């Protein structure tokens, strides 16, 4: 079996020095006596990336993702172990990496492509495609020091994906572009995948790995803690990132939320549900003074803060009258039309005119959705596919 990248028992150590030497004299005086501690950014990493595979690498900040990519591209060299790559590599690891600010965009295209190992003749053939993809026709002969961060990333990405490498390596740079450019980049990645090229992709947008990756590796403190199917690894990542810390809270608290629970279709308290299953959001409240016709509401959001659903008693045409003391308000979601993932629930009690907030809790509780479908996105929409050879 052909492998594009073989990583065998790779470890990378950095020396963290305790003294800050500021001059040549101090360097000579402290030669051989400077104290340092060893920091192992990577520990015995073993990964085999098949030709044509798209590998996602995820993990928290400082887990070793970028260090691993720099070792693969030989920007850094492993302290231990061996990395073998087969084919040409184009890497987009940092915003503006390899660009010279005093050169124009045109000159930087040739410079950057030469660093990637491509000849002037090859760049000449692809020059118009690079400029067109970056949407920089008007600015290509301006110095790149005058470029915005968005222009930087568009040009860097355009070079990396248009020089037609065998292996494309991307480190979190898609987050810099606007939504339209991100979609354009993803479409281009689809084309690269269809052509059988290999992609190694580092990102904090872990949901994106489920869309474009064939396998995912999760790093933690320089170690591989989970690898394999993207959906399983992403679910493990969300679980490991879970914290018990509640979100922001505010309000007069004349009436307040004292608890929230999720009930399944059998009436059992649970935080684990399936797509299409019934869920009741049970909100416990306590009004220390009589409160006239308050509005209870909630919203369901994913980890990025995108709202999947939200409603309140006013929108549902329900008047609560005057509330005093303890009680319960339930929202009966008869079928959860949302796909696999971790979701957070925010709660609010406010006046009818929304001018007075009695109690507002951001991301106060969470639940998990499992799904039998491999569809992607937030919402589940039942869909059948019909094929009519020759027309209908």
C-alpha positions as CSV (number, residue, x, y, z in Angstrom):
1,X,0.0,0.0,0.0
2,X,1.4,3.4,-1.0
3,X,1.7,6.0,1.7
4,X,2.0,9.8,1.1
5,X,3.3,10.4,4.6
6,X,4.8,7.9,7.1
7,X,5.4,9.2,10.6
8,X,7.3,6.7,12.8
9,X,8.0,7.1,16.5
10,X,8.4,10.9,16.2
11,X,9.1,13.0,19.2
12,X,10.1,16.6,19.4
13,X,11.8,18.3,22.3
14,X,12.3,22.0,23.0
15,X,14.7,23.4,25.6
16,X,13.0,26.0,27.9
17,X,15.9,28.1,29.3
18,X,15.6,29.7,32.7
19,X,18.0,32.6,32.1
20,X,17.5,35.3,29.5
21,X,20.9,36.0,27.9
22,X,20.8,39.4,26.4
23,X,24.4,39.9,25.1
24,X,27.4,38.0,23.7
25,X,29.3,38.6,26.9
26,X,26.6,37.0,29.0
27,X,26.4,34.1,26.5
28,X,30.2,33.4,26.9
29,X,30.0,33.8,30.7
30,X,27.1,31.4,31.1
31,X,28.3,29.0,28.4
32,X,27.5,25.4,29.5
33,X,25.9,26.6,32.7
34,X,22.5,27.9,31.5
35,X,19.7,25.9,33.2
36,X,16.9,24.6,31.1
37,X,14.1,22.1,31.2
38,X,13.0,19.7,28.5
39,X,9.6,20.3,26.9
40,X,8.4,17.4,24.7
41,X,5.9,18.9,22.3
42,X,5.4,15.5,20.6
43,X,5.7,12.0,22.0
44,X,6.1,8.8,20.0
45,X,3.7,9.9,17.2
46,X,2.9,7.2,14.6
47,X,0.7,8.1,11.6
48,X,0.4,6.6,8.2
49,X,-1.4,8.8,5.6
50,X,-2.4,6.9,2.4
51,X,-2.2,8.5,-1.0
52,X,-5.4,10.4,-1.7
53,X,-6.5,10.5,1.9
54,X,-7.5,13.7,3.7
55,X,-6.3,13.6,7.3
56,X,-7.6,16.0,9.9
57,X,-5.6,16.9,13.0
58,X,-7.5,18.4,16.0
59,X,-6.8,19.2,19.6
60,X,-6.7,22.1,22.1
61,X,-4.2,24.9,21.8
62,X,-0.7,23.6,22.7
63,X,-1.5,20.0,21.9
64,X,1.3,19.8,19.2
65,X,-0.7,20.1,16.0
66,X,1.4,22.9,14.4
67,X,4.6,21.4,15.6
68,X,3.7,18.1,13.9
69,X,3.0,19.9,10.6
70,X,6.3,21.8,10.8
71,X,8.1,18.5,11.3
72,X,6.4,17.0,8.2
73,X,7.4,20.0,6.1
74,X,11.0,20.0,7.5
75,X,10.7,23.4,9.0
76,X,11.5,21.6,12.2
77,X,13.3,18.3,12.6
78,X,12.2,15.6,15.1
79,X,14.3,14.9,18.1
80,X,13.5,11.2,17.7
81,X,11.9,9.2,15.0
82,X,11.5,9.4,11.2
83,X,9.2,11.1,8.7
84,X,9.0,10.0,5.1
85,X,7.0,11.9,2.5
86,X,6.4,10.8,-1.1
87,X,5.7,13.6,-3.6
88,X,5.8,17.4,-3.7
89,X,4.4,19.3,-0.8
90,X,2.7,22.7,-0.6
91,X,2.2,24.0,2.9
92,X,0.2,26.9,4.2
93,X,1.2,27.0,7.8
94,X,1.1,30.7,8.8
95,X,-0.4,33.9,7.6
96,X,2.0,35.4,5.1
97,X,4.7,32.8,5.7
98,X,7.4,33.1,3.0
99,X,6.2,36.5,1.8
100,X,8.6,39.5,1.6
101,X,6.8,42.7,2.5
102,X,9.0,44.9,0.2
103,X,8.1,42.8,-2.9
104,X,4.9,43.0,-4.9
105,X,2.2,40.4,-5.0
106,X,3.5,39.3,-8.4
107,X,7.1,38.9,-7.2
108,X,5.9,37.1,-4.1
109,X,4.0,34.5,-6.2
110,X,7.2,33.5,-7.9
111,X,9.2,33.6,-4.7
112,X,6.7,31.6,-2.7
113,X,6.3,29.0,-5.5
114,X,10.0,28.6,-5.8
115,X,10.3,27.9,-2.1
116,X,7.7,25.2,-2.7
117,X,10.0,23.7,-5.4
118,X,8.2,24.9,-8.6
119,X,10.0,26.3,-11.6
120,X,9.3,29.7,-13.2
121,X,7.9,28.0,-16.2
122,X,5.4,26.1,-14.1
123,X,4.4,29.3,-12.3
124,X,4.0,31.2,-15.6
125,X,1.5,28.6,-16.7
126,X,-0.5,28.9,-13.5
127,X,0.0,32.6,-12.8
128,X,-3.4,33.8,-14.0
129,X,-5.2,31.1,-12.1
130,X,-3.4,32.1,-8.9
131,X,-4.3,35.8,-9.2
132,X,-7.8,35.0,-10.2
133,X,-8.4,32.7,-7.3
134,X,-7.0,35.3,-4.9
135,X,-9.2,38.0,-6.5
136,X,-6.2,40.4,-6.4
137,X,-6.0,41.5,-10.1
138,X,-6.1,45.2,-9.2
139,X,-3.5,44.9,-6.4
140,X,-1.0,42.2,-7.7
141,X,1.7,44.8,-8.5
142,X,1.4,46.5,-5.1
143,X,3.7,45.8,-2.2
144,X,2.3,43.1,0.0
145,X,3.1,45.2,3.1
146,X,0.1,47.2,2.1
147,X,-2.2,44.1,1.9
148,X,-4.8,43.4,4.5
149,X,-4.8,40.1,6.4
150,X,-7.6,38.9,4.1
151,X,-5.5,39.7,1.0
152,X,-2.5,38.0,2.6
153,X,-4.4,34.7,3.2
154,X,-6.1,34.7,-0.2
155,X,-2.8,35.1,-2.0
156,X,-1.0,32.5,0.1
157,X,-3.8,30.0,-0.2
158,X,-4.1,30.6,-4.0
159,X,-0.4,29.8,-4.4
160,X,-0.5,26.7,-2.3
161,X,-3.5,25.1,-4.1
162,X,-2.7,26.1,-7.6
163,X,0.8,24.8,-7.9
164,X,-0.7,21.3,-8.0
165,X,1.2,19.6,-5.1
166,X,1.0,15.9,-4.4
167,X,0.5,16.7,-0.7
168,X,-1.3,19.9,0.5
169,X,-0.9,20.9,4.2
170,X,-3.1,23.5,5.8
171,X,-2.8,24.9,9.3
172,X,-6.0,26.8,10.5
173,X,-5.7,29.5,7.9
174,X,-9.2,29.2,6.5
175,X,-10.6,30.9,9.6
176,X,-9.0,34.2,8.3
177,X,-11.0,34.5,5.1
178,X,-14.5,35.7,4.8
179,X,-17.4,33.3,4.4
180,X,-17.5,33.5,0.6
181,X,-13.7,32.8,0.3
182,X,-13.9,30.0,2.8
183,X,-16.6,28.3,0.7
184,X,-14.4,28.9,-2.4
185,X,-11.5,27.2,-0.7
186,X,-13.6,24.3,0.4
187,X,-14.8,23.8,-3.2
188,X,-11.2,23.8,-4.4
189,X,-10.3,21.3,-1.7
190,X,-13.1,19.1,-3.1
191,X,-11.5,19.3,-6.5
192,X,-8.1,18.4,-5.1
193,X,-9.6,15.4,-3.3
194,X,-11.3,14.3,-6.5
195,X,-8.0,14.3,-8.3
196,X,-6.5,11.9,-5.8
197,X,-4.2,14.2,-4.0
198,X,-3.4,14.0,-0.2
199,X,-4.4,16.7,2.3
200,X,-3.4,17.1,5.9
201,X,-5.6,19.6,7.6
202,X,-5.2,21.2,11.1
203,X,-8.2,23.1,12.4
204,X,-10.1,24.2,15.5
205,X,-13.3,23.9,13.5
206,X,-13.7,20.3,14.3
207,X,-17.1,20.0,12.6
208,X,-15.4,20.8,9.3
209,X,-13.3,17.7,9.6
210,X,-16.5,15.5,9.5
211,X,-17.3,17.2,6.2
212,X,-14.0,16.9,4.4
213,X,-11.7,14.4,6.1
214,X,-11.5,10.6,5.6
215,X,-9.8,10.2,9.0
216,X,-9.0,12.3,12.1
217,X,-6.2,12.3,14.7
218,X,-6.7,14.1,18.0
219,X,-3.6,15.3,19.9
220,X,-3.4,16.1,23.6
221,X,-0.1,17.3,25.2
222,X,1.8,15.9,22.3
223,X,0.2,12.5,22.4
224,X,-2.3,10.8,20.1
225,X,-5.4,10.2,22.3
226,X,-7.9,9.2,19.6
227,X,-7.8,8.4,15.9
228,X,-9.9,7.0,13.2
229,X,-13.5,7.8,12.0
230,X,-14.1,11.6,11.9
231,X,-17.5,11.4,13.7
232,X,-16.2,9.3,16.5
233,X,-13.0,11.4,17.0
234,X,-15.0,14.6,17.0
235,X,-17.5,13.3,19.5
236,X,-14.6,12.3,21.7
237,X,-13.1,15.8,21.3
238,X,-16.3,17.5,22.4
239,X,-16.6,15.2,25.4
240,X,-13.0,16.0,26.4
241,X,-13.5,19.7,26.0
242,X,-16.6,19.7,28.2
243,X,-16.4,21.9,31.3
244,X,-18.8,22.3,34.2
245,X,-18.5,26.1,34.2
246,X,-21.8,27.8,33.5
247,X,-22.2,30.7,31.1
248,X,-23.0,34.4,31.9
249,X,-25.9,35.3,34.1
250,X,-27.8,38.5,34.7
251,X,-31.2,39.9,35.7
252,X,-33.2,41.3,38.6
253,X,-34.1,37.8,39.8
254,X,-37.6,38.8,41.0
255,X,-38.4,35.5,39.4
256,X,-35.5,33.2,38.5
257,X,-34.6,29.8,37.1
258,X,-33.8,27.4,39.9
259,X,-33.1,24.4,37.7
260,X,-33.5,22.8,34.3
261,X,-33.8,19.2,33.2
262,X,-34.3,17.3,30.0
263,X,-36.8,14.4,29.8
264,X,-36.9,11.8,27.1
265,X,-40.0,10.2,25.5
266,X,-40.3,7.8,28.5
267,X,-40.3,10.7,31.0
268,X,-36.8,9.9,32.3
269,X,-34.2,12.6,33.0
270,X,-31.4,12.4,30.4
271,X,-28.8,14.4,28.5
272,X,-28.5,11.9,25.7
273,X,-30.9,11.9,22.8
274,X,-31.3,10.7,19.2
275,X,-32.2,12.7,16.1
276,X,-36.0,12.7,15.8
277,X,-36.6,11.8,19.5
278,X,-38.9,13.7,21.8
279,X,-37.4,15.9,24.4
280,X,-39.0,18.0,27.2
281,X,-37.2,21.0,28.5
282,X,-38.4,21.3,32.1
283,X,-37.6,24.7,33.7
284,X,-38.0,25.1,37.5
285,X,-38.6,28.7,38.7
286,X,-39.1,30.6,41.9
287,X,-40.8,34.0,42.2
288,X,-40.0,35.8,45.4
289,X,-42.6,38.5,44.7
290,X,-45.7,38.3,42.4
291,X,-44.6,38.8,38.8
292,X,-47.3,39.6,36.2
293,X,-47.3,37.5,33.0
294,X,-43.6,36.9,32.6
295,X,-42.2,35.3,29.4
296,X,-40.2,32.1,29.6
297,X,-37.9,31.2,26.7
298,X,-35.0,29.1,25.7
299,X,-32.6,28.5,22.8
300,X,-30.6,25.6,21.6
301,X,-27.1,26.4,20.2
302,X,-24.2,24.4,18.9
303,X,-20.6,24.8,20.1
304,X,-20.0,27.7,17.8
305,X,-22.9,29.7,19.1
306,X,-25.2,29.1,16.0
307,X,-28.8,28.9,17.1
308,X,-30.5,25.7,16.0
309,X,-33.9,26.6,17.6
310,X,-35.4,29.1,20.0
311,X,-38.8,30.0,21.2
312,X,-40.7,31.4,24.2
313,X,-44.2,31.4,25.8
314,X,-45.2,34.7,24.1
315,X,-44.3,33.4,20.6
316,X,-46.4,30.3,21.4
317,X,-49.4,32.4,22.5
318,X,-49.2,31.2,26.1
319,X,-50.1,33.6,28.9
320,X,-48.8,32.6,32.4
321,X,-50.8,35.1,34.4
322,X,-49.3,36.3,37.7
323,X,-46.7,33.9,39.1
324,X,-45.6,33.7,42.7
325,X,-43.5,31.1,44.6
326,X,-42.2,27.9,43.0
327,X,-43.3,26.2,39.8
328,X,-42.4,24.5,36.5
329,X,-42.7,25.5,32.9
330,X,-42.2,22.8,30.3
331,X,-41.4,23.0,26.6
332,X,-42.4,19.8,24.8
333,X,-40.2,19.3,21.7
334,X,-42.1,16.5,20.0
335,X,-39.2,15.6,17.6
336,X,-35.6,16.9,17.7
337,X,-34.8,17.7,14.0
338,X,-31.1,18.3,14.8
339,X,-28.0,16.2,13.8
340,X,-25.3,14.6,15.9
341,X,-23.3,16.9,18.2
342,X,-23.2,18.6,21.5
343,X,-25.8,21.4,22.1
344,X,-26.1,24.1,24.8
345,X,-29.3,25.5,26.2
346,X,-29.7,29.2,27.2
347,X,-32.7,30.3,29.3
348,X,-34.4,33.6,29.9
349,X,-37.3,35.1,31.8
350,X,-38.3,38.6,30.9
351,X,-41.3,41.0,30.7
352,X,-43.8,41.1,27.9
353,X,-42.2,44.2,26.4
354,X,-38.7,42.6,26.8
355,X,-37.5,45.8,28.6
356,X,-37.0,44.0,31.9
357,X,-34.9,40.9,32.2
358,X,-35.8,38.9,35.3
359,X,-33.2,36.1,34.8
360,X,-31.0,35.2,31.8
361,X,-28.6,32.3,31.8
362,X,-26.3,31.8,28.8
363,X,-25.4,28.1,27.9
364,X,-26.7,27.0,31.3
365,X,-27.1,23.3,30.4
366,X,-26.1,20.9,27.6
367,X,-27.2,17.7,26.0
368,X,-25.8,15.3,23.3
369,X,-27.5,14.2,20.1
370,X,-26.6,10.9,18.5
371,X,-27.7,10.2,14.9
372,X,-28.0,7.2,12.6
373,X,-27.6,9.4,9.6
374,X,-24.3,10.6,8.1
375,X,-25.8,13.9,6.9
376,X,-24.0,17.0,8.0
377,X,-25.0,20.4,9.3
378,X,-27.3,21.4,12.2
379,X,-30.8,20.3,11.0
380,X,-32.1,16.9,10.0
381,X,-34.4,17.1,6.9
382,X,-35.8,13.8,5.7
383,X,-34.6,13.3,2.2
384,X,-35.2,10.6,-0.4
385,X,-33.2,10.3,-3.7
386,X,-35.0,9.3,-6.9
387,X,-33.1,8.5,-10.1
388,X,-34.8,8.4,-13.5
389,X,-32.4,7.1,-16.2
390,X,-33.4,8.7,-19.5
391,X,-35.6,11.3,-17.9
392,X,-39.1,11.2,-16.4
